[in-house]
Amino acid sequence: MALDVATFESICPSRFLTFTIPDPTYPDSLLRVAVLDSPVPTSDSPLVAAMFVPEARETDWIFSTEWGHFQLLFSSPGVSRLILMGNQFNEDESSPTIYHRRLVSSPRRKELEVCSKPLFLALSPRSLFKNGIPEVPILIYEDNLVSSVVIHKCAGCLVGEMLVEDVEIETKSRADGCCKREFRRRLRFKRMPNLIQTEILIVPGTEDFHLSSLGIGEVEFMPDLRVLVHPYLAPMVASLSLISDYIESRIQLGFRPKALCLGVGGGALHSFLRNRLDFEVMGVDADKEVLRVAKRYFGLEDSEFMHVVIGDAIKFVKKLSPQANWHPMCSSATCEHKGHCHFPDGEDVNHKFDVIMVDLDASDVRSGTSAPPLEFVEKHVLLAAKSLLSELGILSINVISPSRSFYSKLERHFQEDFAQLYKIDVGNGENFVVIASASPRVSSIGDHNNSFFMRLKSVIPEAYMNSITKISN
């Protein structure tokens, strides 16, 4: 069927179309072209931009799915129509392909940029030509990925398709700013492919290796859970510095500090709290397949002090609250009595937590990602969460704010129900951590000189603790 160019004469919010054309640089090959219009109403002078898919990344969900295209559009402020062009790919290709970043663009890509300009103009809305022939800017997709390989794909009943990939990245040292080479393992969901759900360090499974000579796909890697590398997890853990005196006093009395983690993903946060800080951890995730992947690929282990519950995190909080009588259906634990949970080993766990860490998002392909879900900041949910905190317990929440109004609403709800509110800017331009205290009796960083605080400083950058600021009422 012939393509009707008139289709593209106006912006149609959220419209997504794909088609193939002959490759002018390789006549026997095809190019895939995708055209996506922004869901946000446009002005009389819409901005159209084009982007070429990085070579050998055509099957990456970022570039091959409607969800990925929307996220690329959202990351390009002011763009009303995004045109994506890349090599046609085989959607049924099952064999894992190792991606290696090209150091320089191929001559063919430069030739293709010139040949494609008339097509980009033909795919532009009519209003773009009111002042003459426009220039369609070509955006460059850049990230720190050096190489990658998908090691597992599966689908969960709630999150849908997901993948686990081993990657090599370039990262800057926090100490001296120099670039270094690092291997990591990532969990990504197809519904939000640009968003890394979990990221951990990985190391070669053999001690007989030289890092400079290794590459992705050349050796089997294993998780290294000693350091948190996902940007907002270390700041979330840094929030414990506010109650380190209280935690230390509990430890001195013979009690193990306890954390409830809403959202599991790959379980990096849970493993860190358990292994590095000796917490008893309870994690809640709604998708059983996600938990299976976390245990198989990300080092999450069931143990006496690590419990995982399958269920909706918000419903879990409400039903675990002392105001509720709960009889849930879950495979990892059976909760029968108000405020207590009986685990398979027979241990009776009193449901008062020193910290509740919230890593839940509300992802919508047409509006982007926000965290936490607005349902979590409803008054009855916040009060239920507050009722689960110990005397000086805190909530530590990963926040992604799509708008100022979203953040203002979140801040207002927390201030209504909690004694003190603090925040940490993660520094990546996207996440920050909000800390809500059940009691006004929390200490400033300078007051701490106890064993738990010193241990915390040894495993978490102190800069995050020093950056905690109080939010005024």
C-alpha positions in Angstrom: 0.0 0.0 0.0 1.4 3.4 -1.0 2.1 5.9 1.7 -0.1 9.0 1.7 2.1 11.9 2.5 -1.0 14.0 3.4 -1.3 11.9 6.5 1.5 13.9 8.0 0.3 17.4 7.2 -1.0 18.0 10.7 0.0 16.9 14.2 -2.2 14.2 15.6 -1.6 13.8 19.4 -0.1 10.4 20.3 -0.2 9.1 16.8 2.4 6.5 16.1 3.1 5.2 12.6 5.8 3.0 11.2 6.7 2.0 7.6 9.7 0.8 5.6 11.5 2.3 2.7 14.4 1.2 0.5 17.8 2.1 1.9 19.3 4.6 -0.6 22.8 3.6 0.5 22.2 -0.1 0.3 19.5 -0.8 -2.4 18.9 -4.4 -1.2 18.2 -3.3 2.4 15.2 -1.6 4.1 15.0 1.2 6.5 12.4 1.4 9.3 10.9 4.8 9.8 8.7 5.6 12.8 6.8 8.9 13.2 5.5 9.8 16.7 3.4 12.9 17.5 3.5 14.3 21.0 0.5 13.8 23.2 0.9 17.4 24.4 -1.0 20.0 22.3 1.3 21.9 20.1 1.6 25.6 19.2 1.2 27.0 15.7 4.9 26.5 15.1 5.6 22.9 16.0 9.1 21.6 16.2 10.0 18.5 14.2 13.2 16.6 14.9 14.7 13.4 13.5 17.0 10.8 15.1 19.0 7.9 13.7 19.0 4.7 15.6 22.5 3.8 16.8 23.9 1.1 14.5 23.4 -2.4 15.9 20.9 -1.3 18.5 17.8 -1.6 16.3 16.3 -4.4 18.4 16.7 -2.5 21.6 13.3 -1.8 23.1 14.3 1.9 23.3 14.3 2.1 19.5 12.0 -0.7 18.4 8.8 -0.1 20.5 6.1 2.5 20.8 6.9 2.8 24.5 10.6 3.5 23.8 9.7 6.1 21.2 7.5 8.0 23.6 10.3 8.1 26.1 12.7 9.4 23.5 10.1 12.1 22.7 9.7 13.1 26.4 13.5 13.4 26.7 13.5 15.9 23.8 11.8 19.1 25.3 9.6 21.1 22.9 9.6 18.5 20.1 6.1 18.0 18.6 7.0 15.2 16.1 9.9 12.8 16.3 11.0 10.9 13.3 13.1 7.8 14.0 15.1 6.0 11.3 17.2 2.9 11.5 17.9 -0.5 9.8 14.9 -2.8 9.5 15.2 -5.6 12.1 13.8 -9.0 12.5 11.4 -8.9 15.5 11.5 -12.7 15.8 15.3 -12.8 16.2 16.0 -15.0 19.2 19.7 -15.5 19.3 21.5 -13.0 21.7 23.4 -10.4 19.8 26.4 -8.7 21.5 26.3 -4.9 20.9 29.6 -3.0 20.7 29.5 0.8 20.3 31.2 2.2 17.2 34.0 4.6 18.0 33.2 6.7 14.9 30.1 7.0 12.6 30.3 5.0 9.5 30.5 6.8 6.1 27.2 5.2 5.2 25.5 7.0 8.2 26.7 10.3 7.0 25.5 9.6 3.5 22.2 8.6 4.9 21.8 11.8 6.8 22.1 13.7 3.5 19.8 11.4 1.5 17.1 11.5 4.2 16.6 15.3 4.4 13.8 15.4 1.6 12.0 12.6 3.5 12.1 14.4 6.8 10.6 17.5 5.1 7.9 15.4 3.5 7.0 14.0 6.9 6.8 17.5 8.5 3.4 19.2 9.1 2.3 21.9 6.7 2.4 24.6 9.4 6.2 24.2 9.5 6.6 25.7 6.1 4.8 29.0 6.7 8.1 30.9 6.8 9.8 29.0 4.1 11.6 25.6 3.9 12.5 24.6 7.5 15.5 22.8 8.8 14.8 19.5 10.5 17.4 19.1 13.3 18.9 15.7 13.7 19.2 14.6 17.4 22.0 12.4 18.6 21.2 9.6 21.1 24.0 9.4 23.6 24.5 7.2 26.7 27.4 5.6 28.5 26.8 2.1 27.0 29.9 0.5 25.5 28.6 -3.0 25.0 25.7 -5.2 26.0 24.1 -8.6 25.7 20.6 -9.8 26.7 21.0 -12.9 28.9 17.4 -13.5 29.7 13.9 -12.5 28.6 10.6 -13.4 30.2 7.1 -11.9 31.0 5.4 -11.2 34.3 1.7 -11.3 34.9 1.7 -7.6 35.8 4.8 -5.9 34.4 4.7 -7.7 31.1 7.8 -8.4 29.1 11.2 -7.8 30.8 14.8 -8.5 30.1 18.1 -8.9 32.0 21.2 -7.7 30.3 24.9 -7.5 31.1 26.5 -4.2 30.0 29.8 -2.5 30.0 29.6 1.2 30.6 31.9 4.2 31.0 31.4 5.9 34.3 33.2 8.8 36.0 35.0 8.2 39.3 33.4 10.2 42.2 36.8 10.7 43.6 38.8 12.2 40.7 36.3 12.5 37.9 38.3 10.1 35.6 36.4 7.7 33.4 36.6 4.1 34.2 35.3 0.8 32.8 32.6 -1.0 34.7 30.4 -4.1 34.2 26.8 -4.0 35.4 23.6 -6.1 35.2 20.3 -4.4 34.4 16.6 -5.2 34.7 14.4 -3.4 32.2 10.6 -3.6 31.5 9.3 -3.3 27.9 6.6 -0.9 29.0 9.2 1.6 30.0 12.4 0.5 28.2 14.4 3.7 28.9 13.9 3.3 32.7 16.4 0.9 34.4 14.5 -0.9 37.0 17.5 -2.4 38.8 21.2 -2.1 38.2 24.0 -3.9 40.1 27.7 -4.4 39.7 28.9 -7.7 38.3 32.3 -9.3 38.3 33.8 -12.2 36.4 33.0 -15.5 38.0 36.6 -16.6 38.0 39.5 -15.0 39.9 42.0 -15.6 37.0 41.2 -12.6 34.9 42.5 -9.2 33.8 39.7 -6.6 33.6 41.2 -4.8 30.7 41.2 -7.9 28.6 37.6 -8.9 29.3 34.5 -8.0 27.4 30.8 -8.6 27.5 29.9 -12.1 26.2 33.4 -13.5 26.8 33.0 -14.7 30.4 30.2 -15.5 32.9 29.6 -12.7 35.4 28.2 -12.9 39.0 26.6 -10.2 41.1 28.7 -8.0 43.4 26.3 -6.6 46.0 28.7 -4.7 48.2 28.0 -1.3 46.5 24.8 0.4 45.4 25.2 1.8 41.9 21.5 2.6 41.0 21.5 6.4 41.4 18.8 6.9 44.0 19.4 3.8 46.2 22.4 5.1 48.1 20.6 8.4 49.0 17.6 6.3 50.2 19.9 4.4 52.5 21.6 7.7 53.6 18.3 8.7 55.1 19.1 6.3 57.9 21.6 8.8 59.2 18.7 10.9 60.6 17.8 8.1 63.0 21.3 6.5 63.5 21.3 7.2 67.2 17.9 5.5 67.6 19.0 2.5 65.5 22.2 2.3 67.6 20.2 2.3 70.8 18.0 -0.5 69.5 21.0 -2.6 68.5 22.5 -2.1 72.0 19.3 -3.4 73.5 19.7 -6.6 71.4 17.2 -5.7 68.6 17.9 -6.0 64.9 16.8 -2.9 62.9 14.0 -3.7 60.5 13.1 -2.3 57.0 10.0 -2.7 54.9 10.8 -2.2 51.2 7.8 -1.6 48.9 8.8 -2.7 45.4 11.6 -5.2 44.9 12.7 -5.2 41.3 16.1 -7.0 41.3 16.4 -6.6 45.1 19.6 -4.6 45.2 18.4 -2.4 48.1 17.1 -5.4 50.1 20.4 -7.3 49.7 22.4 -4.3 50.7 20.4 -3.6 53.8 20.6 -7.2 54.9 24.2 -7.9 54.0 25.9 -4.6 54.7 23.9 -3.1 57.5 22.5 -6.3 59.2 18.8 -5.3 58.8 15.9 -7.7 58.9 14.2 -6.9 55.6 10.7 -7.5 54.3 10.1 -6.9 50.6 6.8 -6.6 48.8 6.3 -7.0 45.0 3.2 -7.7 43.0 4.8 -9.8 40.2 6.0 -13.3 41.1 8.2 -13.5 37.9 10.1 -10.3 38.9 11.0 -12.0 42.2 12.1 -15.2 40.4 14.4 -13.0 38.2 15.8 -11.2 41.2 16.7 -14.5 42.9 18.2 -16.0 39.7 20.1 -13.1 38.3 20.5 -10.4 41.0 21.6 -12.3 44.1 18.4 -11.9 46.1 18.3 -14.7 48.7 15.6 -15.9 51.1 17.0 -16.2 54.6 16.0 -15.9 58.3 16.2 -12.1 58.0 15.1 -11.7 54.4 11.4 -12.1 53.7 9.7 -11.5 50.4 5.9 -11.2 50.0 4.0 -11.4 46.7 1.2 -8.8 46.6 0.2 -5.2 45.9 2.5 -3.0 48.1 -0.2 -0.4 48.9 -2.8 -3.0 49.8 -0.1 -4.7 51.9 0.5 -1.6 53.9 -3.2 -0.9 54.5 -3.9 -4.5 55.5 -0.8 -4.7 57.7 -1.8 -1.6 59.6 -3.0 -2.2 63.2 -6.4 -0.9 62.1 -6.9 -3.9 59.7 -7.4 -7.6 60.2 -5.5 -9.3 57.4 -5.7 -12.8 55.9 -3.6 -12.5 52.6 -2.9 -15.1 50.0 0.8 -15.2 49.4 3.4 -17.9 48.8 6.3 -16.5 51.0 4.4 -15.7 54.2 1.1 -16.3 55.8 -0.2 -13.4 57.9 -3.0 -14.2 60.3 -3.0 -11.9 63.3 -3.3 -8.2 63.6 0.2 -6.7 63.4 2.0 -10.0 63.1 3.3 -12.2 60.3 4.1 -15.9 60.6 6.9 -17.0 58.2 7.7 -20.5 57.2 10.4 -21.0 59.8 7.8 -20.3 62.5 9.2 -16.9 63.5 6.6 -14.4 64.7 7.5 -11.0 63.3 6.0 -7.9 65.0 5.2 -5.3 62.3 6.9 -2.2 63.5 9.6 -1.0 61.1 12.5 1.4 61.7 12.3 2.5 58.0 9.9 2.0 55.2 11.6 2.4 51.8 9.2 3.1 48.9 10.4 2.5 45.4 7.1 2.4 43.4 6.4 4.1 40.1 3.3 5.0 38.1 4.4 4.5 34.5 2.2 5.6 31.6 3.7 5.5 28.2 1.8 8.7 27.2 2.7 10.8 30.2 6.0 9.5 31.3 7.1 8.2 34.7 6.2 9.5 38.1 7.0 8.1 41.6 5.5 7.3 43.9 1.9 6.6 42.6 -0.5 9.2 43.7 -2.5 6.5 45.4 0.4 6.1 47.9 0.1 9.7 49.1 -3.6 9.4 49.9 -4.2 10.2 53.5 -5.5 6.7 54.6 -2.4 5.1 53.0 0.0 7.5 54.6 -1.6 7.0 58.0 -1.4 3.2 57.5 2.3 3.5 56.7 2.9 5.7 59.6 1.2 3.2 61.9 3.8 0.6 60.9 6.8 2.8 61.9 8.6 2.4 65.2 8.8 5.3 67.7 11.4 7.2 65.6 10.8 5.5 62.3 11.0 7.1 58.9 9.6 6.8 55.4 12.2 7.1 52.6 10.6 7.6 49.2 12.1 7.6 45.7 10.4 10.6 43.9 10.2 11.3 40.2 8.2 14.4 39.7 6.7 15.0 36.2 5.5 18.5 37.2 5.7 21.1 40.0 2.1 20.5 40.8 2.8 16.8 41.4 5.6 17.6 43.8 3.6 20.3 45.6 0.7 17.9 46.2 3.1 15.2 47.4 4.8 17.6 49.8 1.5 18.9 51.1 0.1 15.4 51.9 3.3 14.4 53.8 3.3 17.6 55.8 -0.2 17.0 56.9 0.5 13.6 58.4 4.2 13.5 59.4 6.2 15.5 62.0 9.2 16.4 59.8 10.0 16.3 56.1 13.4 16.2 54.5 14.8 15.7 51.0 18.0 14.6 49.2 18.7 15.7 45.6 20.1 12.6 43.9 21.9 14.8 41.4 20.9 13.1 38.2 18.2 15.7 37.2 15.4 13.2 37.7 15.2 11.5 41.1 15.2 12.9 44.6 14.5 11.2 47.9 11.8 12.5 50.3 12.2 11.5 54.0 9.1 11.7 56.3 9.7 11.3 60.0 7.0 10.0 62.4 8.5 12.0 65.2 10.1 15.5 65.5 12.9 13.9 67.6 15.4 13.2 64.8 19.0 14.3 65.0 21.1 16.4 62.6 24.1 14.7 61.0 26.6 16.6 63.2 25.1 15.0 66.3 26.0 11.4 65.4 29.1 9.6 66.6 27.9 6.1 67.1 28.9 2.7 65.7 25.9 2.4 63.3 26.5 5.8 61.9 30.2 5.1 61.4 29.3 1.8 59.6 26.8 3.7 57.5 29.5 6.1 56.4 31.8 3.3 55.4 29.3 1.9 52.9 27.4 5.0 51.7 29.0 8.3 50.4 28.9 10.8 53.2 28.0 13.5 50.7 24.5 12.2 50.5 24.1 12.4 54.3 25.5 16.0 54.3 23.0 17.0 51.5 19.9 16.2 53.6 17.9 19.3 53.9 14.8 20.0 55.9 11.6 21.0 54.1 9.9 23.9 55.9 6.2 23.8 56.6 
